[in-house]
Amino acid sequence: MADNAALSKEEMERLVKEAEEKVQAMLAQMTPEERAQAQAKAEEAIAADQAAMRQMIADAEAVRSAPASHREWMERNTAQEHSLQAYPGAFVPKDAQNAARFCPHCGASVSGGNFCEYCGGRL
């Protein structure tokens, strides 16, 4: 199929109408039991998609709030206890080997390694 972004409004409307007609033709050939099974399957798929969207929204909210929690952590500690890391905006205690670090991309606490366990950003 062609790139949908390049289609005109009329072309998109035509494609939607054709798809609706195909679905109606398929439904007309189904028995009531088959239609009920198809409806149940569609409802399960919709519920799964809704759950996935809720999780994505919750994840986005967590990422959005992570820098604020990072700032709150910084405010609880004195400036003398921290040193600037090589990452812009990321502060960690001077004794970085024994203290928690924070991802410079999302603000999540990281325990080590080269990548953030939450967002996958390079540390």
Contacts in CASP RR format, 6 or more apart in sequence:
PFRMAT RR
TARGET T0000
AUTHOR 0000-0000-0000
METHOD contacts of the structure
MODEL  1
MADNAALSKEEMERLVKEAEEKVQAMLAQMTPEERAQAQAKAEEAIAADQ
AAMRQMIADAEAVRSAPASHREWMERNTAQEHSLQAYPGAFVPKDAQNAA
RFCPHCGASVSGGNFCEYCGGRL
4 12 0 8 1.000
7 15 0 8 1.000
27 35 0 8 1.000
27 38 0 8 1.000
30 38 0 8 1.000
63 106 0 8 1.000
63 118 0 8 1.000
63 119 0 8 1.000
66 103 0 8 1.000
66 106 0 8 1.000
66 107 0 8 1.000
66 108 0 8 1.000
66 118 0 8 1.000
67 106 0 8 1.000
67 107 0 8 1.000
69 107 0 8 1.000
70 102 0 8 1.000
70 107 0 8 1.000
73 102 0 8 1.000
74 82 0 8 1.000
74 91 0 8 1.000
77 93 0 8 1.000
81 93 0 8 1.000
81 94 0 8 1.000
82 91 0 8 1.000
82 92 0 8 1.000
82 93 0 8 1.000
82 94 0 8 1.000
83 91 0 8 1.000
83 92 0 8 1.000
83 93 0 8 1.000
83 94 0 8 1.000
84 90 0 8 1.000
84 91 0 8 1.000
85 91 0 8 1.000
85 92 0 8 1.000
85 96 0 8 1.000
85 101 0 8 1.000
85 104 0 8 1.000
87 104 0 8 1.000
87 123 0 8 1.000
88 104 0 8 1.000
89 104 0 8 1.000
90 101 0 8 1.000
90 102 0 8 1.000
90 103 0 8 1.000
90 104 0 8 1.000
90 107 0 8 1.000
91 102 0 8 1.000
92 99 0 8 1.000
92 100 0 8 1.000
92 101 0 8 1.000
92 102 0 8 1.000
93 99 0 8 1.000
100 109 0 8 1.000
100 110 0 8 1.000
100 111 0 8 1.000
101 109 0 8 1.000
101 110 0 8 1.000
101 111 0 8 1.000
101 112 0 8 1.000
101 123 0 8 1.000
102 108 0 8 1.000
102 109 0 8 1.000
102 110 0 8 1.000
103 109 0 8 1.000
103 110 0 8 1.000
103 116 0 8 1.000
103 118 0 8 1.000
103 119 0 8 1.000
103 121 0 8 1.000
103 123 0 8 1.000
104 123 0 8 1.000
105 116 0 8 1.000
105 119 0 8 1.000
105 120 0 8 1.000
105 121 0 8 1.000
106 116 0 8 1.000
106 118 0 8 1.000
106 119 0 8 1.000
106 121 0 8 1.000
108 116 0 8 1.000
108 117 0 8 1.000
108 118 0 8 1.000
108 119 0 8 1.000
110 116 0 8 1.000
110 117 0 8 1.000
110 118 0 8 1.000
110 123 0 8 1.000
111 117 0 8 1.000
112 123 0 8 1.000
113 123 0 8 1.000
114 122 0 8 1.000
114 123 0 8 1.000
115 121 0 8 1.000
115 122 0 8 1.000
115 123 0 8 1.000
116 122 0 8 1.000
116 123 0 8 1.000
END
